[in-house]
Amino acid sequence: GAGNKKALGVDRSPNPWSDIPLADVVWVAGSNVAETFPITTSYIWRARDRGAKLIVQDPRVVPLARTADLFLPVRPGSDSALFGAVLHELVRNDWLDHAFIEAHTVDFDQAAAAVSDMTPKWAEAITGVPAQRIAQAAEWWGTSATGMLLHARGIEQQTKGVDNVLSAINLGLATGKFGKPGCGVSTITGQGNGQGGREHGHKCDQLPGNRDITNPEHRAYIAGVWGCDEGEIPGKGVPAQAIIEAIHAGEIKGLLSICFNPAVSAPDTNFTREALDKLEFYAVIDFFLSESAHHADVVLPGSLHEEDEGTATTGEGRIIKINAAVTPPGEARRDWEILLDIADRLGRGHYFPYTNTEEIFEELRVASSGGTADYRGATWQRIEDEMGVFWPIPEVGHPGTPRLFEGGKFFHPDGNARFHAVPFRESAEVVDVEYPTWLTTGRVVSQYLSGTQTRRIGALVEQFPEPTCEIHPRLAEELGVATGDQVTVTSRRGSITLPALVVTTIRPDTVFIPYHWPGGKAANQLTNRAVDPTSHMPEFKVAAVRVEKAVNP
């Protein structure tokens, strides 16, 4: 979201997914959509049915890439070099929308200057992608009337994730591919309500409506909605990884977490485990006893979304309604009810006078009004009747905004989008003699996030019972291993022993391990705690490791 806000002024996908089939080129960068966001795949197939070119950029031949018109096997951590070389080619060949650049953007000259030496040949040496493929990607993108570039965690979970996103957006701005049918550069949000949560305060630097928690006017407005003194609203908070660092350093002594399993999902799990054990008090709200909950002093059984009523916001910015199918079992309670009781015991119950989720949503409509993520016109009944509405929807009767930036109007105060100069820089950790292989991590189709839910479902466990190490035949031959043999993968933070899975669908210098498992099977034993300086996202997608045949498996 940070890159979108810097360049476009707002954190939301520019397009409804119905725009994808209208694109003449679909470019998917760092997203295994077939396994992790499968509904998106059908939209891409519809674009291909009408003749669209498909470009896939990834260190692995993910399922979507198997039939791509152009595959860009990028080295982990080098995405901005590839995007920079494409912008170089757009400039060199004058595949630019000069009218759009002049009327609706600023700082193009700085962005162009930053890539003046980023030739495809230069990028080939860094990315491992042949120069002619980079040039082909540039030509297809630059000469097509419409195009969608979809990106996800593969380019974002890096110490230069914001640079990568800004580089991708530069390509859309340079060719005028915003605000029109079939045109956009879109983040694929990774999980249910990942979009809606970060719009309304789940990010530690925001208030409802995508408001800035450090902005005095924004704070005053929200204080008025909540009926509190502005001074009672806290200042800018601490990002998730920084919380773990502060706990480990003894600066944070108590923690309440909701459906958060850092013992599996945070980088450098050995460090995270040490941090959780240093807490003087730790309370967990969750619907299953996660690995992190084993460190807790108090566990409060919460609810699944099937057990509650409310709204969520999809990756395309559509507010949708969720209706309860069942009630929470046993002593489990709805999460919001638990939070209301905690507020009451802290002497702040008068700020939480809700008796149902519709009342909470009604407050959110008012709190978001006037913000960039404006829900004011999205009534409870209308969301259900219309199967969802797109924000911003500033007043009742407004049709909603499925496609942002129409007419070249962006969300910065001057209405213009921002190009950004993005020089290439390496990841926090690179390969060397001691750790000569790149590691990237991700998901598999039969498991979800930290596995708290899916590792309890027998059929899914049977499909993928434990992590494997995807390894190219060339590296496997060097190590003397075959599929099923145990290998030990070691980084500067830890090691893991697991079965090898020898595949031709990965770069010879890279291994891949899915991260859904805990303890000794946790891929995040290996990953780096280094974060992007702007988004504070850890570098899950790039680490240097050593791979060896296990001595005593």
matplotlib code that plots the C-alpha trace (Angstrom):
import matplotlib.pyplot as plt

x = [0.0, 2.9, 4.0, 0.4, 0.0, 3.3, 2.6, -1.2, -2.3, -4.5, -4.1, -6.5, -6.5, -7.3, -9.5, -12.4, -11.4, -13.8, -11.2, -8.7, -10.5, -10.4, -6.6, -4.5, -1.5, -1.7, 1.6, 1.7, 4.7, 5.5, 2.1, 1.2, -2.4, -3.4, -2.6, -3.0, -5.8, -7.3, -10.4, -8.2, -7.0, -10.4, -10.3, -6.9, -8.1, -10.9, -8.4, -6.4, -9.6, -9.8, -6.2, -4.3, -0.6, 0.3, 3.7, 4.6, 7.6, 8.7, 11.7, 9.6, 7.4, 4.3, 1.2, 0.0, 3.4, 3.2, 1.2, 2.5, 3.4, 6.5, 8.1, 10.6, 12.6, 13.8, 16.4, 15.0, 15.5, 16.1, 12.6, 13.2, 16.2, 13.8, 11.2, 13.8, 15.1, 11.6, 11.1, 14.5, 13.1, 9.8, 11.8, 14.3, 11.6, 9.2, 6.5, 5.2, 1.8, 3.2, -0.2, -1.0, 2.4, 2.1, -1.5, -1.7, 1.8, 4.9, 8.6, 8.8, 12.2, 13.7, 12.3, 13.6, 17.1, 17.3, 16.9, 19.1, 21.8, 19.5, 19.7, 18.2, 21.7, 22.6, 19.4, 20.2, 23.4, 21.4, 18.1, 19.2, 16.4, 17.6, 17.8, 15.6, 12.8, 13.0, 12.9, 9.9, 8.0, 8.7, 7.4, 4.2, 3.5, 4.5, 2.6, -0.6, -3.7, -4.7, -2.8, -3.0, 0.0, -0.9, 1.6, 1.7, 3.9, 6.7, 7.8, 6.5, 8.0, 11.5, 13.6, 13.0, 9.4, 8.2, 10.8, 9.5, 5.9, 6.9, 8.9, 5.9, 3.6, 6.1, 5.4, 1.7, 2.1, 4.5, 2.1, -1.1, -2.5, -4.6, -8.2, -9.4, -11.1, -8.5, -5.7, -4.1, -1.2, -2.9, -1.8, -3.4, -4.3, -3.2, -5.9, -9.6, -10.2, -6.5, -7.8, -10.6, -8.5, -5.7, -8.2, -9.6, -6.9, -5.3, -2.2, -0.5, -0.2, -3.8, -7.2, -10.6, -11.0, -7.3, -6.7, -3.2, -2.9, -0.3, -2.5, -4.1, -7.2, -7.7, -7.2, -9.7, -12.3, -12.1, -12.1, -15.4, -16.8, -15.7, -16.7, -13.2, -10.5, -8.0, -5.2, -6.8, -6.1, -2.6, 0.2, 1.8, 2.2, 4.8, 4.7, 4.4, 8.0, 9.1, 6.8, 8.6, 12.0, 10.8, 9.5, 12.9, 14.6, 12.4, 10.7, 7.2, 6.2, 2.5, 0.8, -2.8, -3.0, -6.0, -5.7, -1.9, 0.5, 4.0, 5.6, 5.1, 4.5, 7.2, 10.7, 13.5, 11.2, 13.9, 14.2, 10.4, 10.0, 12.6, 10.6, 7.2, 8.8, 10.1, 6.6, 5.4, 1.8, 0.5, -3.2, -4.4, -7.8, -8.1, -10.5, -7.8, -4.9, -2.1, 1.6, 1.8, -1.0, 1.1, 3.2, 0.2, -0.9, -4.5, -6.3, -9.7, -11.6, -12.8, -14.9, -14.6, -16.1, -18.8, -19.9, -20.4, -22.1, -20.3, -18.5, -15.2, -13.5, -12.1, -8.8, -10.6, -12.0, -15.5, -17.3, -19.2, -21.5, -20.8, -23.7, -23.3, -24.0, -23.6, -23.0, -19.6, -19.4, -19.0, -17.4, -16.1, -17.4, -17.4, -14.2, -16.0, -17.8, -14.5, -13.1, -16.1, -15.7, -11.9, -12.7, -15.3, -12.8, -10.3, -12.8, -13.5, -16.7, -18.6, -16.7, -18.0, -21.8, -22.5, -25.1, -24.5, -22.2, -24.5, -24.1, -20.3, -20.6, -22.8, -20.1, -17.5, -19.6, -19.4, -15.7, -14.6, -16.6, -14.4, -11.4, -10.0, -11.6, -15.0, -17.8, -20.4, -22.9, -22.5, -25.5, -25.8, -28.8, -27.4, -24.2, -26.3, -28.8, -26.2, -23.7, -21.2, -20.3, -16.9, -15.4, -15.1, -18.8, -19.2, -23.0, -26.1, -27.1, -23.6, -22.9, -19.6, -16.2, -15.3, -12.5, -10.2, -8.4, -10.9, -10.2, -6.6, -7.6, -5.4, -5.7, -2.8, -3.8, -2.9, -4.7, -1.5, 0.3, 3.9, 6.7, 9.6, 13.3, 14.2, 17.9, 18.6, 20.0, 20.6, 18.6, 19.7, 21.4, 23.1, 24.6, 28.3, 30.8, 29.4, 25.7, 25.7, 22.0, 19.0, 16.0, 12.4, 9.4, 5.6, 2.5, 1.0, -2.5, -3.6, -2.4, -3.2, -1.0, 0.4, -1.7, -3.6, -6.8, -5.7, -3.3, -6.3, -8.1, -7.2, -7.7, -5.4, -2.8, -2.8, -2.2, 0.7, 1.7, 5.0, 7.2, 9.5, 12.5, 12.0, 15.4, 16.5, 18.0, 21.3, 21.7, 20.3, 23.0, 25.7, 24.5, 23.8, 20.1, 16.9, 13.2, 12.5, 16.0, 16.5, 18.4, 19.5, 19.0, 21.0, 20.9, 22.7, 19.7, 18.9, 18.5, 15.8, 16.0, 13.2, 12.6, 13.9, 11.5, 13.5, 11.7, 12.6, 10.3, 12.7, 15.9, 19.1, 20.4, 17.3, 15.3, 11.7, 10.2, 6.5, 6.1, 2.9, 4.4, 5.7, 8.7, 11.5, 9.5, 9.2, 10.7, 10.8, 13.6, 15.7, 14.3, 15.7, 14.2, 15.4, 12.5, 11.6, 12.4, 9.0, 6.5, 8.4, 7.6, 10.2, 12.2, 10.5, 11.2, 15.0, 17.6, 21.0, 21.3, 23.5, 21.9, 23.5, 22.5, 21.4, 24.1, 21.8, 18.3]
y = [0.0, 2.4, 2.5, 3.1, 6.0, 7.6, 7.4, 7.5, 9.1, 6.2, 2.6, 0.5, -1.4, 1.0, -1.5, -3.9, -7.4, -7.1, -4.9, -7.7, -9.4, -6.1, -5.9, -6.6, -7.4, -9.0, -8.9, -10.8, -10.1, -11.9, -13.6, -17.3, -16.5, -20.0, -21.3, -18.3, -16.2, -18.7, -16.7, -14.2, -16.9, -17.0, -13.3, -13.7, -16.6, -14.4, -11.8, -14.5, -15.8, -12.5, -12.5, -10.9, -11.6, -13.0, -12.1, -13.8, -12.6, -15.0, -17.1, -20.2, -21.4, -21.1, -22.8, -19.6, -19.3, -22.7, -21.3, -17.7, -16.0, -14.6, -15.9, -13.7, -15.9, -13.1, -13.7, -13.1, -9.4, -8.0, -7.0, -3.3, -3.8, -5.5, -2.8, -0.2, -1.8, -1.9, 1.8, 2.4, 0.7, 2.6, 5.9, 4.8, 3.7, 6.5, 4.1, 6.8, 8.6, 12.1, 13.8, 11.7, 12.3, 16.1, 16.5, 14.0, 13.3, 15.0, 14.0, 11.9, 13.4, 12.2, 8.7, 8.6, 9.8, 7.1, 4.4, 6.0, 3.3, 0.5, -1.3, -4.8, -6.2, -4.5, -6.0, -9.4, -9.5, -8.7, -10.5, -13.5, -12.7, -12.7, -9.2, -10.1, -11.2, -7.9, -6.0, -8.1, -7.3, -3.6, -3.7, -5.5, -3.2, -0.1, -0.7, -2.2, -0.1, -1.5, -3.4, -4.6, -5.2, -7.3, -7.7, -9.3, -10.4, -11.7, -8.2, -6.6, -8.7, -7.3, -4.6, -2.7, -3.7, -0.1, 0.5, -2.5, -1.2, 2.3, 0.9, -1.0, 2.0, 4.0, 1.7, 2.3, 6.0, 6.2, 4.6, 6.2, 2.9, 4.3, 5.4, 3.6, 0.2, -2.6, -0.4, -0.4, -1.4, -3.3, -4.9, -8.3, -8.2, -11.4, -12.5, -12.1, -8.4, -7.5, -4.5, -3.5, -3.9, -1.6, 1.1, 1.7, 1.5, -1.9, -0.1, 1.6, 4.9, 5.3, 6.2, 5.2, 6.2, 5.9, 9.0, 9.9, 9.4, 12.2, 14.8, 17.2, 17.7, 14.0, 13.4, 16.1, 14.7, 11.2, 12.5, 14.2, 11.0, 9.0, 11.6, 11.7, 14.2, 14.3, 13.6, 10.2, 9.0, 7.5, 8.6, 6.6, 3.0, 0.4, -2.0, -5.7, -6.7, -3.7, -4.9, -8.2, -6.4, -4.2, -7.2, -8.9, -5.7, -5.5, -2.3, -3.9, -6.1, -6.9, -8.0, -8.7, -10.3, -11.3, -14.1, -13.5, -16.4, -14.8, -18.0, -19.3, -16.3, -13.8, -14.0, -15.6, -17.7, -18.5, -14.8, -14.5, -17.4, -15.8, -12.5, -14.1, -15.8, -12.5, -11.0, -10.4, -10.8, -12.2, -12.7, -14.3, -14.1, -16.8, -19.6, -22.3, -22.7, -21.5, -22.1, -18.5, -19.1, -21.8, -18.9, -17.0, -16.4, -16.1, -17.5, -16.1, -18.3, -16.1, -16.6, -17.5, -15.1, -17.8, -17.2, -13.4, -10.7, -7.8, -6.4, -7.1, -5.3, -7.3, -6.9, -4.8, -2.3, -3.8, -3.6, -6.9, -8.3, -11.5, -13.2, -15.6, -19.2, -20.7, -19.4, -19.7, -23.1, -23.7, -20.8, -19.1, -15.6, -13.1, -11.1, -7.7, -8.8, -9.8, -6.4, -4.6, -6.4, -5.6, -1.9, -2.0, -3.5, -0.8, 1.9, 2.9, 1.0, 4.3, 4.6, 1.2, 1.3, -1.2, -4.0, -5.4, -5.1, -2.9, -0.2, -0.5, -0.2, 2.9, 4.5, 3.5, 5.2, 8.4, 8.0, 7.3, 10.2, 12.6, 10.3, 8.6, 5.3, 6.9, 4.5, 7.2, 6.1, 2.4, 1.5, -2.0, -2.9, -1.6, -3.6, -6.7, -5.8, -5.0, -7.8, -5.1, -1.5, 0.1, 2.9, 5.8, 6.2, 9.6, 9.9, 7.8, 7.4, 7.7, 4.8, 3.9, 3.9, 0.6, 2.2, 4.8, 7.7, 8.2, 11.4, 11.3, 12.5, 11.0, 11.4, 13.7, 17.3, 18.6, 15.7, 14.4, 11.0, 10.9, 9.2, 8.1, 7.8, 4.2, 3.4, -0.3, -1.5, -5.0, -6.8, -6.8, -10.1, -11.5, -14.8, -15.5, -18.4, -19.5, -19.1, -19.5, -20.1, -17.9, -18.8, -17.6, -18.6, -18.7, -20.7, -23.9, -24.5, -26.8, -24.7, -21.2, -18.6, -20.0, -23.2, -22.6, -23.7, -25.8, -28.1, -29.3, -30.6, -34.2, -34.0, -30.9, -32.4, -35.5, -33.4, -31.6, -33.0, -31.2, -28.6, -29.6, -27.9, -27.2, -27.6, -27.5, -30.7, -29.0, -28.1, -31.5, -33.3, -31.2, -32.3, -35.9, -35.8, -36.9, -36.2, -37.5, -37.3, -35.2, -31.9, -29.4, -25.7, -23.3, -19.5, -17.1, -17.5, -21.2, -24.4, -26.8, -30.4, -31.5, -33.6, -32.4, -31.9, -31.8, -29.8, -28.0, -25.1, -23.1, -21.2, -23.3, -20.8, -20.7, -22.9, -22.5, -23.6, -23.0, -21.4, -22.9, -25.2, -24.5, -25.5, -27.5, -27.4, -23.6, -22.0, -18.8, -20.1, -19.1, -15.7, -12.3, -9.7, -6.8, -4.6, -2.1, 1.3, 2.7, -0.2, -2.0, -5.3, -8.0, -9.6, -13.0, -13.4, -13.1, -14.8, -16.4, -20.1, -23.2, -26.4, -29.8, -33.4, -34.3, -36.4, -38.2, -37.6]
z = [0.0, 0.7, -2.9, -4.2, -1.8, -2.8, -6.5, -6.8, -3.5, -2.4, -1.3, -3.5, -6.7, -9.5, -11.2, -10.7, -11.7, -14.6, -16.3, -16.6, -19.6, -21.4, -21.3, -24.5, -22.2, -18.8, -16.8, -13.5, -11.4, -8.2, -7.8, -7.9, -8.6, -9.7, -6.2, -3.9, -5.6, -8.0, -8.8, -10.6, -13.0, -14.7, -15.5, -17.0, -19.1, -20.4, -21.5, -23.3, -25.0, -26.7, -27.7, -24.8, -24.3, -20.9, -19.3, -16.0, -13.9, -11.2, -10.1, -10.6, -13.4, -11.3, -12.8, -14.6, -16.3, -17.9, -20.8, -20.7, -23.9, -22.2, -19.0, -17.1, -14.7, -12.5, -9.8, -6.3, -5.3, -8.8, -9.9, -9.9, -12.3, -14.7, -14.4, -14.8, -18.0, -19.4, -18.7, -20.4, -23.5, -23.4, -23.3, -26.0, -28.4, -27.5, -26.5, -24.2, -23.8, -23.8, -23.5, -20.4, -18.8, -19.4, -18.2, -15.3, -13.8, -12.4, -12.2, -15.3, -16.2, -12.9, -13.4, -17.0, -15.9, -13.2, -15.9, -18.6, -18.2, -17.4, -20.7, -21.1, -21.3, -18.0, -16.5, -17.9, -15.8, -12.6, -13.1, -15.2, -17.7, -21.3, -22.7, -25.6, -23.3, -21.4, -24.7, -25.8, -22.6, -23.1, -26.7, -25.8, -22.9, -24.7, -27.9, -26.6, -26.3, -23.0, -20.3, -16.7, -14.5, -11.4, -8.6, -5.2, -2.3, -4.6, -5.4, -2.2, 0.6, 0.0, 1.6, -1.6, -2.0, -2.3, -4.9, -6.9, -6.7, -7.7, -10.6, -11.8, -11.5, -13.5, -16.4, -16.2, -15.9, -18.8, -21.2, -19.8, -18.6, -15.7, -15.4, -18.5, -19.2, -19.2, -17.9, -14.5, -12.2, -9.4, -6.1, -5.6, -1.9, -0.3, 2.1, 3.1, 4.1, 3.8, 1.9, 4.3, 7.4, 6.3, 5.2, 8.7, 11.3, 11.2, 10.0, 12.9, 11.0, 10.0, 11.3, 9.6, 6.0, 5.2, 7.3, 8.6, 12.4, 12.5, 10.7, 13.2, 11.1, 10.7, 14.4, 15.3, 12.9, 14.3, 17.9, 17.1, 15.7, 18.7, 21.2, 22.9, 23.4, 20.5, 23.0, 23.9, 20.4, 20.4, 18.0, 15.2, 16.3, 15.8, 12.7, 13.3, 12.9, 15.0, 17.8, 17.9, 17.9, 20.8, 22.8, 22.3, 23.5, 26.6, 25.5, 25.1, 28.0, 27.2, 24.0, 22.9, 19.4, 17.3, 14.7, 14.4, 14.5, 14.5, 15.7, 12.2, 10.0, 11.2, 9.9, 11.9, 14.0, 16.6, 17.4, 17.5, 19.9, 22.2, 22.0, 22.9, 25.9, 27.2, 27.5, 31.0, 29.7, 26.5, 25.6, 22.3, 20.7, 18.1, 17.0, 17.1, 19.5, 17.3, 17.9, 19.2, 21.6, 23.3, 24.6, 25.9, 29.5, 28.5, 25.4, 24.5, 22.0, 19.2, 16.1, 12.4, 9.9, 9.2, 12.8, 12.6, 10.5, 9.0, 6.0, 4.3, 1.4, -1.5, -3.3, -6.0, -3.4, -3.3, 0.1, 0.6, 3.3, 5.2, 7.0, 9.9, 9.0, 12.5, 16.0, 17.8, 19.6, 23.3, 25.2, 22.0, 21.4, 18.5, 18.4, 18.7, 21.8, 23.4, 22.5, 24.0, 27.3, 27.4, 26.8, 29.6, 32.0, 31.0, 31.9, 28.3, 27.7, 27.1, 23.8, 22.6, 23.1, 20.3, 20.5, 17.0, 14.0, 12.0, 14.7, 14.4, 10.6, 10.9, 12.9, 10.3, 7.6, 9.5, 10.5, 6.9, 5.4, 3.7, 3.8, 0.7, 1.7, 2.0, 2.9, 3.7, 1.0, 1.5, 3.6, 5.2, 3.1, -0.2, 0.2, 0.5, -2.2, -4.8, -3.9, -2.9, -3.7, -4.5, -2.5, -2.5, -2.2, -0.6, -0.3, -0.3, -3.9, -5.3, -7.7, -6.2, -7.9, -9.5, -11.6, -10.0, -11.7, -14.6, -16.4, -15.1, -11.7, -8.9, -5.2, -4.5, -3.7, -7.1, -8.8, -10.5, -10.1, -9.1, -11.1, -8.9, -9.7, -8.6, -8.8, -8.4, -5.0, -3.8, -1.1, 2.6, 2.0, -1.1, -1.9, -1.2, -1.0, 2.4, 1.4, -2.4, -3.1, -3.2, -1.1, -1.7, 0.3, -0.4, -0.3, -1.8, -2.9, -0.1, 2.8, 3.9, 5.6, 8.9, 8.5, 11.8, 9.9, 7.0, 9.0, 10.8, 7.7, 6.9, 3.1, 2.8, 5.1, 2.9, -0.2, 1.3, 4.7, 5.2, 3.5, 0.7, -0.8, -4.5, -6.2, -9.8, -11.3, -11.9, -8.2, -7.2, -9.3, -7.7, -4.3, -5.2, -4.2, -5.8, -5.0, -1.5, -0.2, 2.8, 2.4, 5.0, 4.2, 6.3, 6.5, 8.9, 11.2, 11.3, 9.4, 8.3, 7.1, 4.8, 1.6, -1.7, -4.6, -7.8, -10.4, -13.7, -12.8, -10.7, -11.4, -10.9, -8.4, -6.3, -3.9, -2.7, 0.6, 1.6, 5.0, 6.5, 9.1, 12.6, 14.7, 13.1, 9.8, 9.7, 6.6, 8.5, 10.6, 7.6, 6.6, 7.3, 9.8, 7.6, 6.5, 3.8, 5.2, 4.0, 4.3, 7.1, 5.3, 6.1, 3.3, 3.2, -0.5, -0.5, 1.6, 1.1, 2.1, 1.8, 0.7, 1.6, 1.5, 5.0, 6.8, 9.2, 8.0]

ax = plt.figure().add_subplot(projection="3d")
ax.plot(x, y, z, "-o")
ax.set_aspect("equal")
plt.show()
